[in-house]
């Protein structure tokens, strides 16, 4: 019985360590890409941000950054039967120049950048159809007894020149 308990504890410890290792950002291309992106944000280098981004950024939160934008989205939902398609097929894709001019400073406040720098990062790779995507997940709101917590997801794709380009910012949940 004692041997079984010791074996169980040992296996639990090994499983716990292996799970932690899978969640840590490895020291590889993904890590370098994420570090460079965080450096761009920390230095508030919007020119470098534009170069490190695709021509549009898919960003639902950008549609409701301000009270005026929230009101406009509510009007769209109430008055247009095709509101869902308009949002997810068109409006959600923010041109990079518009994103930098209107959303960058709202999305990337200094406090938020610090959270991105210090919190645990998980990388999920998605490869297929001649495309490579890296989804960087960062827990930005820790869970509590009353709330499951939240993450921000940053999706990058590798362009034909082998450079990573940001093309989506989203939240979970």
Wavefront OBJ file of the C-alpha trace (Angstrom):
o trace
v 0.000 0.000 0.000
v 2.812 2.398 0.938
v 4.665 1.555 -2.271
v 1.511 2.261 -4.298
v 1.025 5.592 -2.535
v 4.673 6.546 -3.110
v 4.406 5.563 -6.771
v 1.210 7.609 -7.114
v 2.856 10.669 -5.533
v 5.922 10.244 -7.755
v 3.803 9.975 -10.926
v 1.719 12.966 -9.857
v 4.903 14.979 -9.347
v 6.277 13.960 -12.765
v 2.941 14.779 -14.425
v 2.831 18.164 -12.687
v 6.364 19.030 -13.772
v 5.748 17.936 -17.361
v 2.555 20.008 -17.562
v 4.387 23.054 -16.294
v 7.131 22.569 -18.862
v 4.624 22.420 -21.699
v 3.090 25.710 -20.615
v 6.338 27.646 -20.473
v 7.500 29.515 -23.525
v 10.473 27.595 -24.903
v 13.716 29.330 -25.776
v 13.276 29.127 -29.537
v 11.876 31.035 -32.498
v 8.511 31.553 -30.754
v 10.204 32.978 -27.695
v 12.326 35.334 -29.773
v 9.285 36.501 -31.739
v 7.286 37.163 -28.564
v 10.216 38.919 -26.879
v 10.702 41.175 -29.896
v 6.986 41.985 -29.917
v 7.029 42.847 -26.190
v 10.103 45.021 -26.765
v 8.250 46.920 -29.507
v 5.331 47.484 -27.138
v 7.558 48.493 -24.221
v 9.326 51.072 -26.408
v 6.002 52.298 -27.811
v 7.527 51.922 -31.282
v 4.480 52.206 -33.528
v 6.578 52.118 -36.704
v 8.115 48.787 -35.672
v 4.650 47.615 -34.583
v 3.315 48.331 -38.079
v 6.236 46.431 -39.630
v 5.598 43.485 -37.287
v 1.891 43.403 -38.154
v -0.211 42.303 -41.077
v -2.073 44.910 -43.140
v -5.128 44.358 -40.888
v -5.527 43.342 -37.267
v -8.536 41.218 -36.376
v -9.697 42.815 -33.114
v -13.226 42.595 -31.748
v -12.374 44.676 -28.661
v -11.305 47.500 -30.977
v -14.906 47.840 -32.130
v -16.036 48.921 -28.674
v -13.051 50.812 -27.231
v -15.036 53.942 -26.477
v -18.601 54.722 -25.354
v -19.335 56.125 -28.832
v -18.124 52.930 -30.519
v -20.154 50.793 -28.106
v -23.242 52.838 -28.897
v -22.633 52.432 -32.639
v -22.290 48.658 -32.245
v -25.542 48.503 -30.250
v -27.336 50.478 -32.978
v -25.939 48.106 -35.614
v -27.171 45.060 -33.654
v -30.622 46.565 -33.171
v -31.160 47.898 -36.693
v -29.387 45.515 -39.058
v -30.418 41.890 -39.427
v -26.996 41.125 -40.926
v -25.100 42.712 -38.014
v -23.220 39.520 -37.160
v -21.886 39.078 -40.698
v -20.947 42.761 -40.920
v -18.986 42.547 -37.689
v -17.171 39.267 -38.294
v -16.659 39.539 -42.046
v -15.724 43.200 -42.270
v -15.649 45.523 -39.262
v -13.491 43.297 -37.071
v -10.554 43.576 -39.517
v -8.974 46.905 -38.601
v -6.495 48.338 -41.145
v -3.090 48.668 -39.500
v -2.902 52.457 -39.944
v -6.335 52.849 -38.349
v -5.365 50.446 -35.541
v -2.222 52.438 -34.729
v -4.076 55.773 -34.894
v -7.176 54.757 -32.927
v -6.620 51.550 -30.977
v -2.936 51.038 -30.217
v -2.804 53.324 -27.158
v -6.078 51.923 -25.840
v -5.061 48.286 -26.277
v -1.449 48.627 -25.150
v -1.391 50.737 -22.003
v 1.849 50.517 -19.966
v 0.153 48.519 -17.158
v -1.118 45.980 -19.683
v 2.302 45.633 -21.304
v 3.782 44.843 -17.865
v 1.153 42.116 -17.390
v 2.103 40.641 -20.772
v 5.783 40.702 -19.812
v 5.427 39.017 -16.437
v 2.563 36.533 -16.795
v 2.780 32.957 -17.975
v 2.745 32.503 -21.735
v 1.451 29.494 -23.640
v 2.187 28.926 -27.329
v -0.097 26.940 -29.583
v 1.120 26.277 -33.124
v -1.232 25.749 -36.038
v 0.321 24.472 -39.261
v -1.448 23.532 -42.451
v -2.473 24.706 -45.913
v 1.006 26.182 -46.412
v 0.491 28.466 -43.390
v 2.059 28.588 -39.948
v 0.301 30.373 -37.105
v 1.469 30.915 -33.538
v -1.180 31.720 -30.955
v 0.359 33.319 -27.869
v -1.951 33.032 -24.856
v -1.344 35.167 -21.781
v -3.452 34.996 -18.632
v -4.233 38.668 -18.067
v -6.991 38.313 -15.459
v -6.279 35.662 -12.841
v -9.140 33.379 -11.835
v -10.965 33.977 -8.568
v -13.674 32.110 -6.724
v -16.279 34.151 -8.607
v -14.624 34.471 -12.032
v -12.883 31.987 -14.281
v -10.233 34.525 -15.272
v -9.303 35.663 -18.731
v -6.609 35.470 -21.338
v -5.500 37.567 -24.235
v -4.549 35.772 -27.406
v -2.147 37.198 -29.960
v -2.079 35.405 -33.283
v 0.936 35.709 -35.549
v 1.484 34.093 -38.932
v 4.709 33.475 -40.752
v 4.785 35.384 -44.036
v 6.431 34.186 -47.255
v 9.712 35.830 -46.152
v 9.710 33.852 -42.906
v 8.794 36.853 -40.722
v 6.145 36.675 -38.033
v 3.253 39.134 -38.474
v 0.624 39.939 -35.863
v -2.831 39.577 -37.356
v -5.214 39.081 -34.419
v -5.769 40.199 -30.856
v -8.575 38.542 -28.963
v -9.743 37.718 -25.475
v -10.822 34.469 -23.841
v -13.597 34.402 -22.585
l 1 2 3 4 5 6 7 8 9 10 11 12 13 14 15 16 17 18 19 20 21 22 23 24 25 26 27 28 29 30 31 32 33 34 35 36 37 38 39 40 41 42 43 44 45 46 47 48 49 50 51 52 53 54 55 56 57 58 59 60 61 62 63 64 65 66 67 68 69 70 71 72 73 74 75 76 77 78 79 80 81 82 83 84 85 86 87 88 89 90 91 92 93 94 95 96 97 98 99 100 101 102 103 104 105 106 107 108 109 110 111 112 113 114 115 116 117 118 119 120 121 122 123 124 125 126 127 128 129 130 131 132 133 134 135 136 137 138 139 140 141 142 143 144 145 146 147 148 149 150 151 152 153 154 155 156 157 158 159 160 161 162 163 164 165 166 167 168 169 170 171 172 173
